[in-house]
Amino acid sequence: MNKITILFVNHKFQKCGVYEFGQAIGNVLVNSKKYNFLYREADNWKEFFKIFQKERPSIIIYNYHPSTMGWIGKNNGLIINSHKIRVPQIGIIHEVTQKIADNANNIIFDYHIAADPTLLLKNPIVYKTGRLIPHFQSESPHNQKINVGSFGFATDGKGFTKIIEKVQEEFDDAIINLNISFAKYGDERGDNARKIAETSHKLLTKNGIQLNISHEHLSTEEILKFLSKNDLNIFLYEYQNDRGISSATDWAISVKRPFAITKSSMFRHLFDCFPSICIEDNSLNTIFGNGFKSLERLCEEWSPENLIWDYERIIDDILNQSRVLKHPIQKRISQFFDITKLNRYNPYFSTHRWVKKEDDNIFDGFVNKNYKPIGNSENVNRILDNSAREKYKNTLEFIKDVAPKIDAKKISEANIQQAFVFDTAYNLSQKKSTKILAVGAFEDTAAMALKKLGFQIEFIDPIINYDLSTFMTKPSVKEQSYDIIISTSVIEHVEDDEKFIQDISSLLKIGGWGILTCDFYNDYKNGDDIPHEDYRFYTKKDLSERLLHNIPDCKIVGTPDWDCDYYDFVYLNRYRYTFASLVFIKVAR
């Protein structure tokens, strides 16, 4: 059986980051075993259309940037010639922000892909992937003096001269290695690169500091070798709001050397590393001393294998949509947009805002707060009613203080679930190395509070990335990987709750804990009136028998108390119920 062909189009070789990003992605995708990805380069419509006629792909992905693929969307581009291109077309967004992703339209491309792990998936035609961290093996350097390095094009805001100042501020003996190459777009003749080099040499004031600057353009493999020879790499970009994510740190992660960054928005995907690698939080000496440990997980999370999986599931989804819609869809305008209000040739902006902006960022730094757990591990399976609200009163205040904007959006009486989950997980997490998974974590203040306090916690949610069943298919996901899995008020929204609980069980280590809450009404029967977003209310029998029957390798913790005579929560002035916890431990069969 022939595999479906997906054409990945890049522009022809230029000394620019967009080209190198596209080349790296394309060279990885051709290793897919599910789809026949073809990597091709074209600099104009004629070259592209010749490739298209030869390969006849089912989907086309463009490594699009207006500066490098300006021929798309103009008089000789896809809009005028769309009658010749009858397949779904996807544009990669490079300078992506949440606002740009939320307002992306399908005037030029049917769909968009952004390599920004921090995006929330609010726009139905925008997908996201992780970053690409190439596999790279090298031995640790054995330098007599500490070697500090950085690289990049001589475009504005890279902060090369700040590196000189910062290194001299903290070190008396060091070697600084900089590769500042000429950029096709912005510094083709190298005037700016040479000016930065001249200024950098003038800034040297310490005899023990040696500065080496090169200007040759390095291939990806050469960049990796360059970075691997340094003991510490540094990227001190200016803050540069409304910019996409920089690829420079992808290579720095690949070589597994400590590195330091500024809190530039271009590094926002690394703000949650703990201990922090930001110079606003820690000195270079501290970051160097902390080593690479806080970044190790990213080598696996953003591996080439996971990137292929990301693209394959995006293609799966688009093909499924296309079959339902009986493509072609090139001229289809999404119901979310008013074509009369759009900039016709800009696929990333519209004046028609259809998604509410979320202004709370869970990655805005860690909180230096102490918390004293209230509950205990024996009294954890219970009804979460007014008595629980009184017991966890201090926890509710603590979470409100840690995540005030999200907490304010929620129904205050329902927040007892987050308080219970946070307190229980905190109580069980005796060390920050405890590996936690939060399922259904979007705007979950329990998960956010744990993250902000520095715990090693992963978030999954369809708005953040994917649901649990999709997560289970990810190449890097292994059974028995987590010490604790939390899921706050999610299971009642899952159609196949037995599979859901089985997946959680399979991910827990032996001795690991599952901490869940749910909507509870003990007299509930199938067919009863419930909120439209719920599939069911839970009963004592559901929790003690049906769900546990599907996870025979787990057992209830303590003595459950799910008896309830009074339901003290009212939703939409119509539905009366309460909340309950389900806490279990993984045991060897």
C-alpha positions in Angstrom: 0.0 0.0 0.0 1.4 3.4 -1.1 1.9 6.0 1.6 0.2 9.3 1.3 2.6 12.0 0.0 3.1 15.2 1.9 5.2 17.9 0.3 7.3 20.1 2.5 8.4 23.3 0.7 11.3 25.5 1.7 13.0 28.3 -0.1 16.4 27.7 -1.6 19.6 28.0 0.5 20.1 31.4 2.1 22.0 32.4 5.2 18.9 32.8 7.3 17.3 31.2 10.3 14.1 30.5 8.5 15.8 28.4 5.9 17.8 26.5 8.4 14.7 25.8 10.5 12.8 24.5 7.5 15.7 22.4 6.3 16.1 20.8 9.8 12.3 20.1 10.0 12.1 18.7 6.5 15.1 16.4 6.9 13.5 14.9 10.1 10.1 14.4 8.5 11.4 12.3 5.7 12.0 9.6 8.3 8.3 9.2 8.9 7.1 5.6 8.5 3.4 6.7 8.3 3.6 9.3 5.5 5.8 9.9 2.5 7.2 13.4 3.4 9.1 15.0 0.5 11.4 17.9 1.2 11.8 20.3 -1.8 13.1 23.8 -2.3 11.6 26.5 -4.6 12.1 30.3 -5.0 9.1 31.1 -7.2 5.7 30.0 -8.4 7.1 28.4 -11.6 9.6 26.2 -9.6 7.0 25.3 -7.1 4.3 24.4 -9.6 6.7 22.1 -11.5 7.4 20.2 -8.2 3.7 20.0 -7.5 2.8 18.6 -10.9 5.6 16.0 -10.6 4.9 14.8 -7.0 1.1 15.3 -6.8 1.0 15.5 -3.0 -2.1 15.1 -0.9 -1.1 18.0 1.4 1.5 20.8 1.1 3.4 22.4 4.0 5.1 25.7 3.3 8.0 26.9 5.5 6.5 30.3 5.0 7.8 33.7 5.9 6.9 36.9 3.9 10.6 37.7 3.4 11.5 34.4 1.9 8.3 33.2 0.2 6.9 36.5 -1.0 5.7 34.9 -4.2 2.9 33.2 -2.2 -0.2 35.2 -2.0 0.7 37.8 -4.7 -0.4 38.0 -8.3 1.4 34.9 -9.3 0.8 33.1 -6.1 -1.7 30.7 -4.5 -4.8 32.9 -4.4 -4.8 33.7 -8.1 -3.7 30.2 -9.1 -5.7 28.3 -6.4 -7.8 26.5 -9.0 -4.6 24.5 -9.8 -3.9 23.5 -6.2 -6.7 21.3 -5.0 -5.2 19.9 -1.8 -5.1 21.3 1.8 -2.2 23.7 2.3 -0.5 24.5 5.5 1.7 27.5 6.4 4.3 27.5 9.1 4.1 30.6 11.3 7.5 31.8 12.3 7.0 35.0 14.2 4.2 33.6 16.2 2.5 35.0 19.3 -0.7 34.0 21.0 -2.4 37.0 19.4 -1.2 36.0 15.9 -2.2 32.4 16.4 -5.7 33.4 17.7 -6.3 35.6 14.6 -4.8 33.5 11.9 -7.2 33.1 8.9 -7.4 30.8 5.9 -7.3 33.3 3.1 -3.9 31.9 1.9 -3.4 28.7 3.9 -6.1 26.3 5.0 -4.2 25.6 8.2 -1.1 26.8 10.1 1.6 25.2 12.2 3.5 27.0 14.9 6.6 25.5 16.7 5.7 27.2 20.0 5.0 24.9 23.0 3.5 27.7 25.0 0.6 28.4 22.6 -2.9 27.7 23.7 -4.9 26.0 21.0 -7.9 28.3 20.6 -8.0 28.7 16.8 -9.3 25.5 15.1 -7.1 26.1 12.0 -3.9 26.5 14.0 -1.8 23.5 15.2 1.3 23.5 17.3 4.4 21.3 17.7 7.3 21.1 20.1 10.7 22.3 19.2 13.3 20.2 17.4 16.3 19.1 19.5 18.7 17.1 17.2 20.4 14.0 18.6 24.0 14.9 19.3 26.8 13.0 21.1 30.0 14.5 22.4 32.3 14.3 25.4 32.4 17.0 28.0 35.0 19.6 27.2 38.3 19.6 29.2 39.1 23.3 29.1 41.8 24.8 31.4 39.8 28.0 31.5 36.0 28.2 31.4 34.9 28.6 27.8 31.7 30.7 27.3 30.1 30.8 23.9 27.3 32.1 21.8 26.3 32.4 18.1 23.8 34.0 15.8 23.3 36.4 13.0 24.2 40.1 13.5 20.6 41.2 13.6 19.2 43.6 16.2 18.7 42.5 19.8 21.1 39.6 20.1 23.0 41.1 23.0 26.5 40.0 22.0 28.2 43.0 23.7 26.2 42.2 26.9 27.9 38.8 27.0 31.3 40.5 27.2 30.1 42.7 30.0 28.4 39.9 32.0 31.3 37.5 31.7 33.7 40.1 32.9 31.4 41.0 35.8 31.6 37.4 37.1 34.8 35.9 35.9 38.5 36.9 36.0 39.7 34.1 33.8 37.6 33.0 30.9 37.6 32.5 27.1 34.6 33.9 25.2 33.9 32.3 21.8 31.4 34.1 19.5 30.3 33.1 16.0 28.5 36.1 14.5 27.7 35.3 10.8 26.4 37.5 8.1 22.7 37.4 7.6 21.0 37.3 4.2 18.2 39.5 5.5 19.5 42.4 7.5 23.3 42.2 7.3 24.3 40.5 4.0 27.6 42.4 3.6 28.5 41.8 7.3 28.8 45.4 8.3 26.9 45.0 11.5 28.7 41.7 12.4 32.1 43.4 12.1 30.9 46.4 14.1 29.7 44.2 16.9 33.1 42.4 16.9 35.0 45.7 17.0 32.8 47.0 19.9 33.2 43.7 21.8 37.0 43.9 21.7 36.9 47.4 23.0 34.8 46.3 26.0 37.6 44.0 27.2 39.0 45.3 30.5 40.4 42.2 32.2 43.7 40.6 31.2 42.4 37.1 32.0 39.5 37.4 29.5 40.2 36.2 26.0 37.8 36.9 23.1 37.6 34.9 19.9 35.1 36.0 17.2 34.5 34.2 13.9 32.2 35.2 11.1 32.0 32.1 8.8 28.5 30.7 8.4 28.3 27.3 10.1 26.2 24.4 9.2 23.9 22.8 11.8 26.5 20.1 12.6 29.3 22.8 12.8 27.1 24.9 15.2 26.6 21.9 17.4 30.3 21.1 17.5 31.0 24.8 18.3 28.6 24.9 21.2 29.7 21.5 22.6 33.3 22.8 23.1 32.0 25.5 25.5 31.4 24.9 29.2 28.6 27.5 29.2 26.6 29.0 26.4 24.9 32.3 26.8 22.0 34.1 24.9 21.3 37.5 26.2 18.7 38.7 23.8 16.8 41.9 24.4 13.2 41.4 25.6 11.7 41.9 22.2 8.0 41.4 22.8 5.7 40.1 20.0 8.4 37.8 18.6 8.5 34.1 17.8 10.7 31.6 19.6 14.4 31.6 18.8 16.0 28.4 17.5 19.4 29.2 19.0 18.5 27.5 22.3 17.4 24.3 20.4 21.0 23.7 19.4 22.2 24.6 22.9 19.9 22.0 24.4 21.1 19.4 21.9 24.8 19.6 23.0 23.8 19.1 26.7 25.8 22.0 28.1 24.6 24.5 30.7 23.4 27.7 29.2 22.0 31.1 30.3 19.2 33.2 28.8 17.5 36.5 29.5 13.8 36.7 30.0 13.3 37.6 26.4 9.9 36.6 25.0 11.9 34.6 22.4 12.9 32.2 25.2 9.4 31.9 26.8 9.3 28.2 26.3 12.2 27.9 28.8 10.9 30.1 31.6 9.6 27.1 33.6 13.0 25.4 33.9 13.9 24.9 37.5 16.4 25.9 38.7 16.0 29.0 36.5 18.5 29.5 33.7 17.5 33.2 33.4 20.2 35.7 34.4 17.5 37.8 36.1 17.1 35.0 38.6 20.6 33.5 38.9 24.2 34.4 38.2 26.2 32.8 35.4 28.2 31.0 38.1 25.1 29.6 39.6 23.6 28.5 36.3 26.9 26.9 35.3 27.1 25.2 38.7 23.5 23.8 38.4 24.6 22.0 35.2 22.2 20.7 32.6 19.8 18.8 34.9 16.9 21.3 34.5 17.0 20.8 30.7 17.4 17.1 30.4 13.7 16.4 30.0 13.6 18.6 26.9 16.0 16.4 24.9 13.3 13.7 25.0 10.2 16.0 25.0 11.4 17.7 21.8 13.2 14.8 20.1 13.1 14.2 16.3 10.8 11.2 17.0 8.3 13.3 18.9 8.4 15.9 16.2 7.5 13.3 13.5 4.7 12.2 15.8 3.5 15.8 16.1 3.3 16.3 12.3 1.8 12.9 11.7 -1.1 13.6 14.1 -1.6 17.0 12.5 -1.8 15.3 9.1 -4.2 12.7 10.5 -6.5 15.4 11.7 -6.4 17.4 8.5 -7.0 14.4 6.3 -10.0 13.4 8.5 -11.4 16.9 8.2 -10.9 16.9 4.4 -12.7 13.7 4.0 -15.7 15.0 5.9 -15.7 18.3 4.0 -15.1 16.5 0.6 -12.3 18.8 -0.2 -11.3 21.1 -2.1 -11.3 23.6 0.7 -8.8 26.3 -0.6 -11.6 28.8 -1.2 -13.5 27.8 2.0 -13.6 30.7 4.5 -13.9 29.7 8.1 -17.1 30.5 9.9 -15.1 32.4 12.4 -14.0 35.1 10.0 -15.6 38.0 8.1 -13.8 38.2 4.8 -14.7 41.9 4.3 -12.6 42.7 7.5 -9.5 40.8 6.6 -6.2 41.9 5.2 -6.4 39.8 2.0 -2.7 38.9 1.7 -1.7 38.5 5.3 -2.6 35.1 6.7 -1.8 36.0 10.3 -3.8 39.0 11.0 -7.5 40.0 11.0 -9.4 42.8 12.6 -12.1 40.3 13.6 -11.3 39.1 17.1 -13.2 35.9 17.9 -11.2 34.5 20.8 -11.1 36.0 24.3 -7.5 36.9 25.3 -6.2 35.1 28.3 -3.8 37.3 30.2 -2.5 35.0 32.9 0.8 33.3 32.2 1.7 30.2 34.2 5.3 30.5 33.3 5.9 33.9 34.8 8.4 32.7 37.3 8.5 30.7 40.5 7.0 31.7 43.9 9.1 31.7 47.0 6.4 30.5 49.4 6.2 27.9 52.1 3.2 25.7 52.5 2.2 23.4 55.3 0.0 20.5 54.2 -3.4 20.2 55.9 -4.6 16.7 55.0 -3.1 13.3 55.6 -2.7 10.3 53.3 -5.3 8.2 55.2 -8.3 10.6 54.9 -8.2 11.3 51.2 -11.2 9.6 49.7 -14.1 11.8 50.8 -16.9 14.2 49.9 -15.6 17.7 49.2 -18.3 19.7 50.7 -18.6 22.7 53.1 -16.7 20.8 55.8 -13.8 20.3 53.4 -14.0 24.0 52.4 -13.6 24.8 56.1 -10.7 22.3 56.5 -8.8 23.6 53.4 -9.6 27.3 54.0 -5.9 28.2 54.2 -5.1 26.1 51.1 -7.8 28.0 49.2 -6.2 31.3 50.2 -2.8 30.0 49.3 -3.8 29.0 45.8 -5.6 32.3 45.4 -2.4 34.1 46.3 -0.3 32.1 43.9 -2.6 32.2 40.9 -5.0 35.1 41.5 -6.1 35.8 37.9 -7.2 32.2 37.1 -8.6 31.7 40.6 -10.9 34.7 40.1 -12.4 33.2 37.0 -13.6 30.1 38.7 -16.7 29.4 40.8 -15.4 29.8 44.3 -17.4 26.9 45.8 -15.9 24.5 43.2 -12.3 25.5 44.0 -12.3 23.1 46.9 -11.3 20.5 44.3 -8.1 22.4 43.4 -7.3 22.9 47.1 -7.7 19.2 47.9 -5.6 18.1 44.9 -2.9 20.6 45.5 -2.7 19.8 49.3 -2.7 16.0 48.7 -0.1 16.2 45.9 2.1 18.6 47.9 1.9 16.3 50.9 3.0 13.3 48.9 5.7 15.1 47.0 8.5 14.9 49.6 11.1 16.1 47.1 11.0 18.4 44.0 12.3 15.5 41.8 8.9 13.8 42.2 7.5 13.4 38.6 3.9 14.7 38.3 1.5 14.6 35.4 -1.5 17.0 35.4 -4.3 15.7 33.1 -6.8 18.3 31.9 -4.5 21.0 33.3 -5.8 24.1 31.4 -6.4 26.7 34.1 -6.1 24.1 36.8 -4.9 26.2 39.7 -3.7 23.1 41.6 -1.3 22.2 38.8 -0.3 25.9 38.4 0.5 26.2 42.1 2.7 23.1 42.0 4.5 24.4 38.9 5.1 27.8 40.4 6.5 26.3 43.5 9.1 24.4 41.4 7.7 20.9 41.2 8.5 18.8 38.2 5.0 18.7 36.6 3.9 18.2 33.0 0.6 19.6 31.7 -1.7 17.9 29.2 -5.0 19.3 28.0 -6.6 19.6 24.5 -6.2 23.4 24.8 -2.6 23.2 25.8 -1.5 20.3 23.6 -3.6 17.0 23.6 -5.9 14.8 25.5 -4.8 11.8 27.5 -5.6 9.2 24.8 -3.4 11.1 22.3 -0.7 11.6 24.9 -0.5 7.8 25.3 0.6 7.4 21.7 3.5 9.8 21.9 6.8 8.0 21.3 8.5 9.4 24.4 5.7 8.4 26.7 6.5 5.2 28.7 4.4 3.2 31.1 5.2 3.5 34.8 6.8 6.9 34.4 5.1 9.1 37.0 5.1 9.3 40.7 1.8 11.2 40.9 -0.9 11.9 38.4 -3.5 14.6 39.2 -6.8 15.3 37.4 -9.1 17.9 38.8 -12.8 17.7 37.7 -12.0 16.1 34.4 -13.2 12.5 34.4 -16.9 13.4 34.3 -16.2 15.1 31.0 -14.6 12.0 29.4 -16.9 9.7 27.5 -14.9 6.5 28.1 -13.9 7.0 31.7 -12.9 3.4 32.2 -10.2 3.8 29.5 -9.2 7.1 31.0 -8.6 5.6 34.4 -6.8 2.6 32.9 -4.4 5.0 31.1 -3.7 6.8 34.3 -3.0 3.5 36.0 -0.6 2.4 33.2 1.4 5.7 33.5 1.9 5.4 37.3 5.0 3.9 38.8 4.6 1.1 41.3 3.8 3.0 44.5 2.6 6.0 42.5 -0.5 7.9 43.4 -3.6 8.9 41.3 -5.4 11.9 42.7 -8.7 12.8 41.0 -11.9 14.7 41.8 -15.3 14.4 40.2 -18.9 15.7 40.2 -20.8 13.4 42.6 -24.5 12.6 43.2 -25.1 9.2 44.7 -28.7 8.9 43.4 -27.6 9.6 39.8 -29.0 7.2 37.1 -28.3 7.1 33.4 -30.6 9.6 31.6 -30.9 12.0 34.5 -30.6 15.7 33.7 -27.0 16.8 34.1 -24.9 19.8 32.8 -24.4 19.5 29.1 -20.6 19.3 29.5 -20.8 16.2 31.7 -21.2 12.6 30.6 -22.3 11.5 34.1 -22.4 12.2 37.8 -20.5 9.7 39.9 -21.9 7.5 42.6 -20.3 5.6 45.5 -20.7 2.4 43.5 -18.9 4.0 40.5 -15.9 5.0 42.6 -15.6 1.9 44.8 -16.5 -0.8 42.3 -16.8 0.1 38.6 -13.7 2.3 38.2 -11.5 0.2 40.5 -12.6 -3.0 38.7 -10.8 -1.5 35.6 -7.5 -0.9 37.4 -6.9 -4.1 39.3 -3.2 -3.1 39.8 -4.4 -0.2 42.0 -6.1 0.1 45.4 -8.0 2.7 47.3 -6.0 4.7 49.8 -7.4 4.6 53.4 -11.0 4.1 54.3 -13.3 5.9 51.9 -16.1 8.1 53.2 -18.4 8.8 50.2 -21.6 9.0 52.1 -23.5 12.1 51.4 -26.9 13.3 52.7 -26.7 17.0 51.6 -25.6 18.3 48.2 -24.3 21.8 48.8 -23.2 22.9 45.3 -25.6 24.4 42.9 -24.6 25.0 39.2 -26.5 27.3 36.9 -29.3 27.5 39.5 -30.4 24.1 38.2 -28.1 21.3 39.1 -27.5 20.3 42.7 -24.6 18.0 43.4 -21.3 17.9 45.3 -17.7 16.9 44.6 -15.8 13.8 45.6 -12.2 12.7 45.5 -10.8 9.4 44.2 -7.2 8.6 45.4 -5.6 5.3 44.7 -2.1 3.8 44.7 -0.4 1.6 42.2 0.6 -1.8 43.5 2.4 -4.7 42.0 0.1 -7.5 40.8 
